[in-house]
């Protein structure tokens, strides 16, 4: 076969490969991946810290991966890691998880219409909806020709993969670190302080934050360090219900 004819056939083959229609799933994956890069950067740092923290508690190296897959609760996972070492207190653990993750109730209501009609993908996206995933899926829109269901599914899936992989790397690193990891558990305290300060700066009025600070301090004084948690959460809930209207009125004024 002449070289010119062979080259022409190769060129035609390459052109056919280029114009071949892409799978809708692959197209959605390619569109979703760039949207999740900021999440990858954040999860890498926090997930590594989480894995090292769990190792510092003496838990198995596979525990961060298991909790990242089954629980996937971010800040809740930090709390659960320490609860696993304490006494069996299911009511306290339930109330703690409810208080920490209560915002997801509002996320779910917001996404009811957006996630409807995607079958099993909807169930997974509801389960794995983190703060970051909620933020992206609310704002990002797929380009023309990209299936919206697969687009949101891959955003959710990639975010969870980033978290589980980072936690696994942190756990593996924590198990072989040549120096002591004593004190690493303070990362949980630091994380909640940063979250609190970030919310304080965002909000125009701070009534909810003051209630959240005052109630635990009062309950700590009354009930002691071993028993103040549940009374604190009850007091916070009651106070927020009692002062809901004044707080909402102040928020409306601040928004204007």
N, C-alpha and C positions, 0 to 999 in steps of 0.2 A: 504494500500500500504506500503510495507517495506520501512524503512528509507533509505536503500542503493539505492533502485530503484528511490526513490523520489530525492535523491541527484544527481544521475546520470542524471535524466531528467533536473534538474535545471542547471547542468553544460553544457549540450547540448544546452539548451536555451540561456545561456550566450554566448557560443561560436558562435551561430548563429547571435546574436546581434552584436558581435564584428566584424564578417566578412561581415555583411550586407553592401552593397555598399552605400556610403554616397551620398547625393544629390550634384550635381555639384555646386549649389548655396551655400549650406552650406560649402562645401569644400573650395570654393573661399573666403567666409567670414572668415573662420578660418585661411586661408593663409594671407589674407589682414590685419587682425587686428593687429598682431605684428609689421607690417611695419609702422603703424600709431601712435605707442606709443610716439615717440618723438614729434609728432605734438600735441598730447593730452597734453603733459606737457607744451608746449609753448602756445597753445591756451587757456589753463586754466588760466594762469596768465594774458595774454593780453585780453582775453575775459571778465574776471572779471573786469579788469580795464576799459574796454569799457562800460560795463553795469553800473558801478558806475559813469563813466563820463557822460553818457546820463542822468542818474538820477540827477546829479548835475546841468544839464542845465534846469531841470524842465519838461522834456518830459515824456510822459506816460511810465509806467513800461513795457508795451508790445512792445514799439518801438524797443529796441535792437533785440528782437526775430524776429520782422517783417523785419527789415533791414538785419539781418543775413540770413534770408530765401530768401528774394527777391533780395537784392543787393549782399550780400556776397562778399564784396570788401575789407575787412580788413582795411587798412589805409584810403580808400575812405569813409568808414562808419563813421570814426571819423570826417572827414570834413563835410559830409552830415548832421551829427547831429547838427553842428553849423550853417550850411546853412539853416536848417529848421527854425531857429529863426530869420534869417535875412530877408531882403526885397526880393520880388520875382524877381530873376535874372536868367532866364533859360539859357541864353547864357554863362554867367559866370560859372554857375554850370556845364554846358556841357563841356566847355573848361577845367575846373578844373578836372573833372572826366577823360577826355581824357588824360591830362598830367600825372595824377597819375597812370592811368591803361594802359598807352600806351604799356608797356612791354608785356601785354597779347596778343597784335597783333602778336608778334614774337612767343609767346608760342603756339598760335593757328596754325601758319604755321608749327612749329616744330612737332606738334602732329597730323597733317592732316592724315598721313598714319596710325599712331598708333591707332587712334580712329575710323578708317573707318570700316564700316560693322557691327556695333553693334546696329543698329536701334535706338530706343528711348534712349537707354543707352548712345549712342554717343552724343545725344543732351544734355542730362543732364551733362555728363562729360565735355563737352565744356563750358556749363554755369558755372559750379562749379569748374573750374580749378584755384585754388589759387597757390601762389608761392610754398608753401609746397607740395601741391598735384602734381604740375608739376615736382618738384624735385624727388618725390618718383616714380611716374609712368614712368619717364624717365630712372631711374636707376634700379628699382626693377623688377625682373623677377619671375613669378610664378613658383613653383616647378612642376615637371612632374605630369600630370593628373589634373592640376588645369586650369579651363577655364580662359583664359587671359582677355576676356571681362568682366566677372563678377569680376575678381580680381581687375582690374582697377576701375570698378564701385564702389566696396565696399570701396576701398581706398578713393575715392572722397566723397562718402556718409558719411563715418565715420568722415572724416575731417570736413565736414560741420556740422554734428551733434555735434562734440566737440565744435565748435565755437558758434553755437546757444545756446547750453546748458550752456556754460561758461558765455556768455553774459546775459542769463536769470538769472543765479545765481548772477551775479554782479548787475543786475538791482534790483533783489529782496533784496539783501543785502544793496544796496544803498538807498532803500526806507525805511528801518528800522534802519539805522545807527543812534545811539544816538548823534553823534557829527557832526559838520558842514562839508560838503564836498566842501566848498569854496576853490578854487584853484586846484581842481582835474582836471579841464580842461587843466592844464599845461601838463598833460600826453600826449596829442597829440603833443605838441611842442617837448617834450622830445623824443617821439617815432621817429619823423622825424629827429631829431638831431642824434640819434643812428643809424638810417638807413643811413644817409649821411656819418657819420664817418666810418661805416662798409664798404660802397662802396669806400670811399676814401682809406682805407687800402688795399682793394682788387685790385684797379686799379693801373697800373704802371704809367700812365699819367693822369693828372687831368684837362685837358682843359675843358671837359664837366662840371665838378663840378665848375670850376671858372666862366664859363659862367652862370651857374645856380645861383651863388651867386651875380655876378656883375650886371646882368640885373635887378633883383628886386630892388637892392639898388639904381641904377640909376633912375629907374621908380618911386620908392617911393619918391625920391627927387624931381622929375619933376611933377608928377601927384598927389602926396599926398596919405595919408593912405587909403582914401576912394575909389580911382580909379586906383590904380597902378597894380591891379592883372592881368587884361586882357592885358594891354600893356606889362607887364613882360613876360607873356606866349608867346605873339607874338614875342617879341624880342629874347627870348630863342630859339624858333622854327627857326626864320630867321638866327640867329647866328649859330646854329647847321647845318643848310643846307649849309650856306656859307663856313663853316670851316670843312665840313664833310670829305673831302679828306685828309687834313693835319692831322686831328684827327685819321682817320683810318690808315694813314701811320705811325704815332707815335705808335699806338696800335700794328701794325705789327712788328715794330722794338722792342718794349718792349717784345713781345711774343717770339722773337728769343733769 
